[in-house]
Amino acid sequence: MKIDILSLFPSYFSSPFDVSIIKRAIENKILEIGQIDIRDFTKDKHKKVDDRPFGGGPGMVLTPQPLIDAIRSVKTKDSYVIYLTPQGKIFNSNKAIALSEKKHLILICGHYEGIDQRVIDSEVDEEISIGDFVLTNGCIPAIAIVDAVSRFIPDVIKNPSAPYDDTFNEGRFEGPQYTRPEVFEDMSVPKVLLNGNHKKIKEYKNLEGIKKMKKNRSDLYFKFLLDQKQKKSKEKKLVEN
């Protein structure tokens, strides 16, 4: 897969993509990441890429010319263009899986008060947010999306089933994890994890994951219950038919 990131700060990404799994994926030519400086495309002699918003309001807005030219410099028929903005659809595991199947992603990092709407109307396929909060720019969301998406690209993770066993991929939290020593500061590993009964271990982890989801994310917990109810209803209808 190829991913091009358009921003005002290309050097922002040097360190995150130069370590661990992402670095290996790049070295093995499984993943190619381009870092595009939007300023390189401005026709303004002062390298200006922003201006005051029409209608008033605080802050500055990225002007359309340099951004559209930057997008079109790397865009092909296989490209999928994403604008990273707090106003986008919430990014999740299902979206990461869907994006991992694309051949080419173009990620536009928002800056200041955002980008000219005409760029969105003419070039953007989807607007995505990583959460209900505002950051100083879109570079951190870009890093998060590259990392999450890359895990589902074949051969990036050595164990191909591992990404699908993690939290969210079955609509629930993953169960608790323990390692050696068996006893630490008078806290023991649950005995069910030591008996080698894989069916019991899976049941235990599933139940504990659901309990934690209920405690920490009641919104996801009730969605999980609804999904389970709908699943059982469908299975019942199939049996009856």
C-alpha positions as CSV (number, residue, x, y, z in Angstrom):
1,M,0.0,0.0,0.0
2,K,1.0,3.6,-0.6
3,I,0.1,6.4,1.7
4,D,0.7,10.1,1.0
5,I,0.4,12.6,3.8
6,L,-0.2,16.2,3.0
7,S,0.7,18.7,5.7
8,L,2.6,21.8,6.6
9,F,5.1,19.9,8.7
10,P,6.5,16.8,6.9
11,S,9.3,16.4,9.4
12,Y,6.7,15.8,12.1
13,F,6.4,12.2,10.8
14,S,10.1,11.2,10.7
15,S,10.4,9.7,14.1
16,P,7.0,7.8,14.3
17,F,7.6,6.0,11.0
18,D,11.2,5.2,11.7
19,V,10.7,2.7,14.5
20,S,9.2,-0.7,15.1
21,I,6.5,-2.4,12.9
22,I,6.0,0.6,10.6
23,K,9.7,0.9,9.9
24,R,10.0,-2.8,9.0
25,A,7.0,-2.6,6.7
26,I,8.6,0.3,4.9
27,E,12.0,-1.5,4.7
28,N,10.2,-4.6,3.4
29,K,8.4,-2.5,0.8
30,I,5.0,-3.6,2.1
31,L,4.2,0.0,2.9
32,E,5.3,3.2,1.2
33,I,4.7,6.5,2.9
34,G,5.1,9.8,1.2
35,Q,5.3,13.1,3.0
36,I,4.1,16.1,1.0
37,D,4.7,19.7,2.0
38,I,1.7,21.8,1.0
39,R,3.9,24.9,0.9
40,D,5.9,23.5,-2.0
41,F,2.8,24.0,-4.2
42,T,1.8,27.6,-3.4
43,K,2.2,30.2,-6.1
44,D,2.4,33.0,-3.6
45,K,5.9,34.5,-3.7
46,H,5.9,34.6,0.2
47,K,5.0,30.9,0.4
48,K,1.7,31.8,2.0
49,V,-0.9,29.0,2.1
50,D,-3.6,30.5,4.4
51,D,-5.8,33.5,4.6
52,R,-8.6,35.0,6.7
53,P,-12.0,33.3,6.3
54,F,-14.8,35.0,4.4
55,G,-17.6,36.0,6.7
56,G,-15.3,36.7,9.6
57,G,-14.3,34.5,12.5
58,P,-11.0,33.7,14.3
59,G,-8.0,32.0,12.8
60,M,-6.8,31.3,9.3
61,V,-8.0,28.9,6.6
62,L,-5.8,26.9,4.2
63,T,-6.4,28.3,0.7
64,P,-7.5,26.0,-2.1
65,Q,-4.8,26.4,-4.8
66,P,-1.7,24.9,-3.0
67,L,-3.7,22.1,-1.4
68,I,-5.6,21.0,-4.5
69,D,-2.3,21.1,-6.5
70,A,-0.6,19.0,-3.8
71,I,-3.4,16.4,-3.9
72,R,-3.4,16.2,-7.7
73,S,0.4,15.8,-7.8
74,V,0.0,12.3,-6.2
75,K,-3.6,11.4,-7.0
76,T,-4.4,8.5,-9.4
77,K,-7.4,6.5,-10.3
78,D,-6.6,4.2,-7.3
79,S,-6.4,7.0,-4.8
80,Y,-8.8,7.5,-1.8
81,V,-8.6,11.0,-0.4
82,I,-9.3,11.5,3.3
83,Y,-9.5,14.9,5.1
84,L,-8.7,14.6,8.8
85,T,-11.0,16.8,10.7
86,P,-13.0,16.8,14.1
87,Q,-16.1,17.1,11.9
88,G,-15.6,13.8,10.2
89,K,-16.9,10.3,10.8
90,I,-15.4,8.6,13.8
91,F,-12.5,6.3,13.0
92,N,-12.7,2.8,14.3
93,S,-11.4,-0.7,13.7
94,N,-13.9,-1.5,11.0
95,K,-12.8,1.6,9.1
96,A,-9.2,0.6,9.6
97,I,-9.9,-2.8,8.0
98,A,-11.8,-1.1,5.1
99,L,-9.0,1.4,4.4
100,S,-6.3,-1.4,4.5
101,E,-7.9,-2.8,1.4
102,K,-7.3,0.4,-0.6
103,K,-4.3,0.7,-2.9
104,H,-3.5,4.3,-2.2
105,L,-4.5,6.6,0.6
106,I,-4.0,10.4,0.6
107,L,-4.3,11.9,4.1
108,I,-4.9,15.6,4.3
109,C,-3.8,17.1,7.6
110,G,-6.0,20.0,8.7
111,H,-4.2,23.1,10.1
112,Y,-5.4,26.3,11.7
113,E,-9.2,26.6,11.3
114,G,-9.4,24.0,8.6
115,I,-9.3,24.0,4.8
116,D,-11.4,25.8,2.1
117,Q,-14.6,23.9,1.6
118,R,-14.0,23.8,-2.2
119,V,-11.1,21.4,-1.7
120,I,-13.5,19.0,0.2
121,D,-16.2,19.4,-2.5
122,S,-13.9,18.7,-5.4
123,E,-11.2,16.3,-4.1
124,V,-12.1,14.6,-0.8
125,D,-13.7,11.1,-0.7
126,E,-14.2,11.0,3.1
127,E,-13.8,13.1,6.2
128,I,-12.5,11.2,9.3
129,S,-12.1,12.2,12.9
130,I,-10.2,10.2,15.6
131,G,-12.4,11.5,18.4
132,D,-14.5,14.3,19.8
133,F,-11.7,16.7,20.5
134,V,-9.7,19.3,18.7
135,L,-5.9,19.1,18.2
136,T,-3.5,21.8,16.9
137,N,-3.2,20.1,13.6
138,G,-4.0,16.8,11.7
139,C,-0.6,15.2,12.0
140,I,-1.3,13.2,15.1
141,P,-4.6,11.8,13.5
142,A,-2.6,10.9,10.4
143,I,0.0,8.9,12.5
144,A,-2.8,7.1,14.3
145,I,-4.6,6.1,11.1
146,V,-1.4,5.0,9.4
147,D,-0.6,2.8,12.4
148,A,-4.1,1.4,12.8
149,V,-4.5,0.7,9.1
150,S,-1.1,-0.9,8.6
151,R,-1.8,-3.6,11.1
152,F,-4.4,-5.1,8.7
153,I,-2.1,-5.0,5.6
154,P,-1.0,-8.5,4.9
155,D,2.6,-9.4,6.1
156,V,2.9,-6.2,8.3
157,I,2.1,-8.2,11.4
158,K,3.8,-11.6,11.5
159,N,0.8,-13.4,12.9
160,P,-2.0,-12.6,10.4
161,S,-4.8,-13.4,12.9
162,A,-3.4,-11.2,15.7
163,P,-5.0,-7.9,14.6
164,Y,-8.4,-9.5,14.4
165,D,-8.2,-10.9,17.9
166,D,-7.7,-7.5,19.5
167,T,-10.1,-5.1,21.2
168,F,-13.1,-3.9,19.0
169,N,-12.7,-6.4,16.3
170,E,-15.5,-8.6,17.6
171,G,-17.5,-5.7,18.9
172,R,-16.1,-6.0,22.4
173,F,-13.0,-5.5,24.6
174,E,-10.2,-8.0,24.6
175,G,-9.8,-9.9,27.9
176,P,-7.1,-9.2,30.5
177,Q,-3.5,-10.3,29.9
178,Y,-1.1,-11.8,32.4
179,T,2.5,-13.0,32.2
180,R,5.2,-14.3,34.6
181,P,5.6,-14.3,37.6
182,E,2.5,-16.2,38.6
183,V,2.4,-14.2,41.9
184,F,3.4,-10.6,42.1
185,E,3.0,-8.5,45.3
186,D,0.4,-11.0,46.6
187,M,-1.6,-10.7,43.4
188,S,-2.1,-14.1,41.6
189,V,-2.8,-14.9,38.0
190,P,-6.4,-16.3,37.7
191,K,-6.3,-20.1,37.9
192,V,-8.4,-20.5,34.8
193,L,-5.5,-19.2,32.7
194,L,-3.2,-21.8,34.1
195,N,-5.2,-25.0,33.5
196,G,-4.6,-25.3,29.8
197,N,-8.4,-25.5,29.0
198,H,-8.5,-23.3,26.0
199,K,-12.3,-23.2,25.8
200,K,-12.5,-22.1,29.5
201,I,-9.8,-19.5,28.9
202,K,-11.6,-18.0,26.0
203,E,-14.9,-17.9,27.9
204,Y,-13.2,-16.2,30.8
205,K,-11.5,-13.6,28.7
206,N,-14.7,-12.9,26.7
207,L,-16.6,-12.4,29.9
208,E,-13.9,-10.2,31.6
209,G,-13.7,-8.1,28.4
210,I,-17.4,-7.5,28.4
211,K,-17.3,-6.6,32.1
212,K,-14.6,-4.0,31.4
213,M,-16.5,-2.6,28.4
214,K,-19.6,-2.2,30.6
215,K,-17.5,-0.3,33.2
216,N,-15.5,1.9,30.9
217,R,-17.6,2.3,27.7
218,S,-21.3,1.9,28.4
219,D,-22.0,3.1,24.9
220,L,-20.2,0.2,23.3
221,Y,-21.6,-2.2,25.9
222,F,-25.2,-1.5,25.0
223,K,-24.4,-1.6,21.3
224,F,-22.8,-5.0,21.9
225,L,-25.9,-6.2,23.6
226,L,-28.1,-4.9,20.8
227,D,-25.8,-6.6,18.2
228,Q,-26.0,-9.9,20.0
229,K,-29.7,-9.7,20.3
230,Q,-30.1,-9.0,16.5
231,K,-27.6,-11.8,15.7
232,K,-29.7,-14.3,17.8
233,S,-32.9,-13.1,16.1
234,K,-31.4,-13.7,12.6
235,E,-30.2,-17.2,13.6
236,K,-33.6,-18.0,15.0
237,K,-35.3,-17.0,11.7
238,L,-32.9,-19.1,9.7
239,V,-33.7,-22.1,11.8
240,E,-37.4,-21.6,11.5
241,N,-37.2,-21.2,7.8
